[in-house]
Amino acid sequence: MGNQFRVEVKESRKELLHRLRHAGTAASKERLQMLYWIKTNAIAQEKNYHNDSNETIQPCIGG
């Protein structure tokens, strides 16, 4: 299992949405989208995911 870490997003939800809508590159949009998901708790923190080979994958994003 990979290292776990905590992320604190200081930007407001409104500011992230504004920056996401006006991002110029795909890389910027991806980075801002991930920050937005973390800020809005859109990513399940304790959920286990399974891939095709039935190996458990545990995301460590969030707090």
N, C-alpha and C positions, 0 to 999 in steps of 0.2 A: 504494500500500500504506500502511496506517495506521501510526502510531507503535507501536513495540514497547516493552514494559515488563516488569519483573520484579515478582512478588508473593511476599512471604514471609508465610506464615500461622503466627502464633505459638501459636495455640490447638492443643491436642492433638486427635487424631482422635476420641478418646472424648468430649472436651468439646464438639466440634462436633456429634457425633451427639446428645448430650443436649440441646443448645440447639436443634437442628433439630426434635427430637421435641416440644419444649415451646414452639416459636415460635407466637406468637398471630396474626400476620398473614401474608398471602400474600407480601408484600414481604420480610418477615423470613425466611421459608422459602426464597425464591429466593436471597437474599443468602447465607444459611448453606449452601445446597446448592452454590452456586458455590465457596465457600471449601472445602467438604468435597471437591469434585471436584479442586480444585487440590492440596489436602493429600495426597490419595490417588493423585495422578497418573492420574486417570481420564480426563483430557483429553489426547489425543495432541498433542505439542508441535510436531512438524515435519511433520505430515500436511497435505496439500492437499485441500481439499474443492471440489466443483464444484456450481454451481447449475444451473438449467434452461437458462441462456443460455451455458453452458460457460465462464464467467469463473472464474478460479481465486480461491478465497478461502483465505487463510492465517491461521489463528487465532494470536494472539500471547499466549495465556494460558499461564502457567507459566514455567519458567525453563530 
